[in-house]
């Protein structure tokens, strides 16, 4: 899995599993979502977008099946939420 920390007011981490075409998006809130059947070009364009939040809203949101995950990349189960 390719994991990328991004500079964005909306997203914190973008990860992609090319073999299964699964895009993982962790939002600044700490919420993690898995998006299914996402072509590699969508991932690449998201990483390169000047505004990742705008790209997400325009191209990804509402177009792919997704699942909310229990834990984020930045906080594993049992870890403290303190800064």
PyMOL commands that place a pseudoatom at each C-alpha (Angstrom):
pseudoatom trace, name=CA, resn=UNK, resi=1, chain=A, elem=C, hetatm=0, pos=[0.000, 0.000, 0.000]
pseudoatom trace, name=CA, resn=UNK, resi=2, chain=A, elem=C, hetatm=0, pos=[1.298, 3.427, -0.963]
pseudoatom trace, name=CA, resn=UNK, resi=3, chain=A, elem=C, hetatm=0, pos=[0.704, 5.819, 1.971]
pseudoatom trace, name=CA, resn=UNK, resi=4, chain=A, elem=C, hetatm=0, pos=[1.096, 9.581, 1.474]
pseudoatom trace, name=CA, resn=UNK, resi=5, chain=A, elem=C, hetatm=0, pos=[0.731, 12.360, 4.031]
pseudoatom trace, name=CA, resn=UNK, resi=6, chain=A, elem=C, hetatm=0, pos=[-0.760, 15.309, 2.181]
pseudoatom trace, name=CA, resn=UNK, resi=7, chain=A, elem=C, hetatm=0, pos=[-0.976, 19.041, 2.734]
pseudoatom trace, name=CA, resn=UNK, resi=8, chain=A, elem=C, hetatm=0, pos=[-4.661, 19.794, 2.742]
pseudoatom trace, name=CA, resn=UNK, resi=9, chain=A, elem=C, hetatm=0, pos=[-7.213, 21.457, 4.982]
pseudoatom trace, name=CA, resn=UNK, resi=10, chain=A, elem=C, hetatm=0, pos=[-9.522, 18.482, 4.362]
pseudoatom trace, name=CA, resn=UNK, resi=11, chain=A, elem=C, hetatm=0, pos=[-7.351, 15.365, 4.031]
pseudoatom trace, name=CA, resn=UNK, resi=12, chain=A, elem=C, hetatm=0, pos=[-4.432, 14.169, 6.174]
pseudoatom trace, name=CA, resn=UNK, resi=13, chain=A, elem=C, hetatm=0, pos=[-3.428, 10.851, 4.584]
pseudoatom trace, name=CA, resn=UNK, resi=14, chain=A, elem=C, hetatm=0, pos=[-4.069, 9.259, 1.206]
pseudoatom trace, name=CA, resn=UNK, resi=15, chain=A, elem=C, hetatm=0, pos=[-3.261, 5.574, 0.684]
pseudoatom trace, name=CA, resn=UNK, resi=16, chain=A, elem=C, hetatm=0, pos=[-3.794, 3.365, -2.334]
pseudoatom trace, name=CA, resn=UNK, resi=17, chain=A, elem=C, hetatm=0, pos=[-3.728, -0.385, -2.949]
pseudoatom trace, name=CA, resn=UNK, resi=18, chain=A, elem=C, hetatm=0, pos=[-3.170, -0.718, -6.691]
pseudoatom trace, name=CA, resn=UNK, resi=19, chain=A, elem=C, hetatm=0, pos=[-3.790, -4.484, -6.796]
pseudoatom trace, name=CA, resn=UNK, resi=20, chain=A, elem=C, hetatm=0, pos=[-7.330, -4.120, -5.407]
pseudoatom trace, name=CA, resn=UNK, resi=21, chain=A, elem=C, hetatm=0, pos=[-7.945, -0.513, -6.518]
pseudoatom trace, name=CA, resn=UNK, resi=22, chain=A, elem=C, hetatm=0, pos=[-8.822, 0.569, -2.978]
pseudoatom trace, name=CA, resn=UNK, resi=23, chain=A, elem=C, hetatm=0, pos=[-8.308, 4.202, -2.026]
pseudoatom trace, name=CA, resn=UNK, resi=24, chain=A, elem=C, hetatm=0, pos=[-7.999, 5.022, 1.680]
pseudoatom trace, name=CA, resn=UNK, resi=25, chain=A, elem=C, hetatm=0, pos=[-8.675, 8.600, 2.734]
pseudoatom trace, name=CA, resn=UNK, resi=26, chain=A, elem=C, hetatm=0, pos=[-8.057, 9.859, 6.233]
pseudoatom trace, name=CA, resn=UNK, resi=27, chain=A, elem=C, hetatm=0, pos=[-9.619, 13.224, 6.895]
pseudoatom trace, name=CA, resn=UNK, resi=28, chain=A, elem=C, hetatm=0, pos=[-8.216, 15.881, 9.231]
pseudoatom trace, name=CA, resn=UNK, resi=29, chain=A, elem=C, hetatm=0, pos=[-10.951, 14.891, 11.692]
pseudoatom trace, name=CA, resn=UNK, resi=30, chain=A, elem=C, hetatm=0, pos=[-9.276, 11.480, 11.995]
pseudoatom trace, name=CA, resn=UNK, resi=31, chain=A, elem=C, hetatm=0, pos=[-12.078, 9.664, 10.171]
pseudoatom trace, name=CA, resn=UNK, resi=32, chain=A, elem=C, hetatm=0, pos=[-10.837, 7.011, 7.751]
pseudoatom trace, name=CA, resn=UNK, resi=33, chain=A, elem=C, hetatm=0, pos=[-12.757, 5.817, 4.694]
pseudoatom trace, name=CA, resn=UNK, resi=34, chain=A, elem=C, hetatm=0, pos=[-12.048, 3.074, 2.175]
pseudoatom trace, name=CA, resn=UNK, resi=35, chain=A, elem=C, hetatm=0, pos=[-13.246, 3.686, -1.406]
pseudoatom trace, name=CA, resn=UNK, resi=36, chain=A, elem=C, hetatm=0, pos=[-13.592, 0.701, -3.731]
pseudoatom trace, name=CA, resn=UNK, resi=37, chain=A, elem=C, hetatm=0, pos=[-12.864, 0.215, -7.454]
pseudoatom trace, name=CA, resn=UNK, resi=38, chain=A, elem=C, hetatm=0, pos=[-10.967, 3.497, -7.751]
pseudoatom trace, name=CA, resn=UNK, resi=39, chain=A, elem=C, hetatm=0, pos=[-8.793, 3.611, -10.896]
pseudoatom trace, name=CA, resn=UNK, resi=40, chain=A, elem=C, hetatm=0, pos=[-5.093, 4.418, -10.428]
pseudoatom trace, name=CA, resn=UNK, resi=41, chain=A, elem=C, hetatm=0, pos=[-5.486, 7.680, -12.363]
pseudoatom trace, name=CA, resn=UNK, resi=42, chain=A, elem=C, hetatm=0, pos=[-7.959, 8.992, -9.768]
pseudoatom trace, name=CA, resn=UNK, resi=43, chain=A, elem=C, hetatm=0, pos=[-5.420, 8.337, -6.997]
pseudoatom trace, name=CA, resn=UNK, resi=44, chain=A, elem=C, hetatm=0, pos=[-2.609, 9.962, -8.974]
pseudoatom trace, name=CA, resn=UNK, resi=45, chain=A, elem=C, hetatm=0, pos=[-4.726, 13.009, -9.843]
pseudoatom trace, name=CA, resn=UNK, resi=46, chain=A, elem=C, hetatm=0, pos=[-5.766, 13.389, -6.197]
pseudoatom trace, name=CA, resn=UNK, resi=47, chain=A, elem=C, hetatm=0, pos=[-2.137, 13.384, -5.048]
pseudoatom trace, name=CA, resn=UNK, resi=48, chain=A, elem=C, hetatm=0, pos=[-1.253, 15.991, -7.703]
pseudoatom trace, name=CA, resn=UNK, resi=49, chain=A, elem=C, hetatm=0, pos=[-4.314, 18.215, -7.187]
pseudoatom trace, name=CA, resn=UNK, resi=50, chain=A, elem=C, hetatm=0, pos=[-3.673, 21.743, -5.969]
pseudoatom trace, name=CA, resn=UNK, resi=51, chain=A, elem=C, hetatm=0, pos=[-6.780, 21.405, -3.775]
pseudoatom trace, name=CA, resn=UNK, resi=52, chain=A, elem=C, hetatm=0, pos=[-7.239, 17.850, -2.568]
pseudoatom trace, name=CA, resn=UNK, resi=53, chain=A, elem=C, hetatm=0, pos=[-10.531, 18.693, -0.866]
pseudoatom trace, name=CA, resn=UNK, resi=54, chain=A, elem=C, hetatm=0, pos=[-11.985, 20.198, -4.038]
pseudoatom trace, name=CA, resn=UNK, resi=55, chain=A, elem=C, hetatm=0, pos=[-10.802, 17.215, -6.086]
pseudoatom trace, name=CA, resn=UNK, resi=56, chain=A, elem=C, hetatm=0, pos=[-12.357, 14.822, -3.568]
pseudoatom trace, name=CA, resn=UNK, resi=57, chain=A, elem=C, hetatm=0, pos=[-15.680, 16.682, -3.670]
pseudoatom trace, name=CA, resn=UNK, resi=58, chain=A, elem=C, hetatm=0, pos=[-15.732, 16.936, -7.469]
pseudoatom trace, name=CA, resn=UNK, resi=59, chain=A, elem=C, hetatm=0, pos=[-14.403, 13.498, -8.500]
pseudoatom trace, name=CA, resn=UNK, resi=60, chain=A, elem=C, hetatm=0, pos=[-14.634, 11.001, -5.616]
pseudoatom trace, name=CA, resn=UNK, resi=61, chain=A, elem=C, hetatm=0, pos=[-17.483, 11.874, -3.246]
pseudoatom trace, name=CA, resn=UNK, resi=62, chain=A, elem=C, hetatm=0, pos=[-20.705, 10.160, -4.269]
pseudoatom trace, name=CA, resn=UNK, resi=63, chain=A, elem=C, hetatm=0, pos=[-19.114, 8.214, -7.152]
pseudoatom trace, name=CA, resn=UNK, resi=64, chain=A, elem=C, hetatm=0, pos=[-17.524, 5.210, -5.446]
pseudoatom trace, name=CA, resn=UNK, resi=65, chain=A, elem=C, hetatm=0, pos=[-18.726, 2.680, -2.917]
pseudoatom trace, name=CA, resn=UNK, resi=66, chain=A, elem=C, hetatm=0, pos=[-17.088, 3.298, 0.435]
pseudoatom trace, name=CA, resn=UNK, resi=67, chain=A, elem=C, hetatm=0, pos=[-16.821, 2.068, 3.998]
pseudoatom trace, name=CA, resn=UNK, resi=68, chain=A, elem=C, hetatm=0, pos=[-16.005, 4.016, 7.137]
pseudoatom trace, name=CA, resn=UNK, resi=69, chain=A, elem=C, hetatm=0, pos=[-13.241, 2.374, 9.160]
pseudoatom trace, name=CA, resn=UNK, resi=70, chain=A, elem=C, hetatm=0, pos=[-13.024, 2.163, 12.948]
pseudoatom trace, name=CA, resn=UNK, resi=71, chain=A, elem=C, hetatm=0, pos=[-9.496, 3.565, 13.315]
pseudoatom trace, name=CA, resn=UNK, resi=72, chain=A, elem=C, hetatm=0, pos=[-7.316, 6.055, 11.509]
pseudoatom trace, name=CA, resn=UNK, resi=73, chain=A, elem=C, hetatm=0, pos=[-3.762, 5.608, 10.228]
pseudoatom trace, name=CA, resn=UNK, resi=74, chain=A, elem=C, hetatm=0, pos=[-2.549, 8.231, 12.682]
pseudoatom trace, name=CA, resn=UNK, resi=75, chain=A, elem=C, hetatm=0, pos=[-4.165, 6.627, 15.715]
pseudoatom trace, name=CA, resn=UNK, resi=76, chain=A, elem=C, hetatm=0, pos=[-3.994, 2.891, 16.144]
pseudoatom trace, name=CA, resn=UNK, resi=77, chain=A, elem=C, hetatm=0, pos=[-6.363, 1.032, 18.513]
pseudoatom trace, name=CA, resn=UNK, resi=78, chain=A, elem=C, hetatm=0, pos=[-5.484, 1.669, 22.137]
pseudoatom trace, name=CA, resn=UNK, resi=79, chain=A, elem=C, hetatm=0, pos=[-3.276, 4.697, 21.505]
pseudoatom trace, name=CA, resn=UNK, resi=80, chain=A, elem=C, hetatm=0, pos=[-3.809, 8.018, 23.208]
pseudoatom trace, name=CA, resn=UNK, resi=81, chain=A, elem=C, hetatm=0, pos=[-5.511, 10.870, 21.381]
pseudoatom trace, name=CA, resn=UNK, resi=82, chain=A, elem=C, hetatm=0, pos=[-3.311, 13.438, 23.143]
pseudoatom trace, name=CA, resn=UNK, resi=83, chain=A, elem=C, hetatm=0, pos=[-1.142, 15.657, 20.922]
for i in range(1, 83): cmd.bond("trace and resi %d" % i, "trace and resi %d" % (i + 1))
show_as sticks, trace
zoom trace
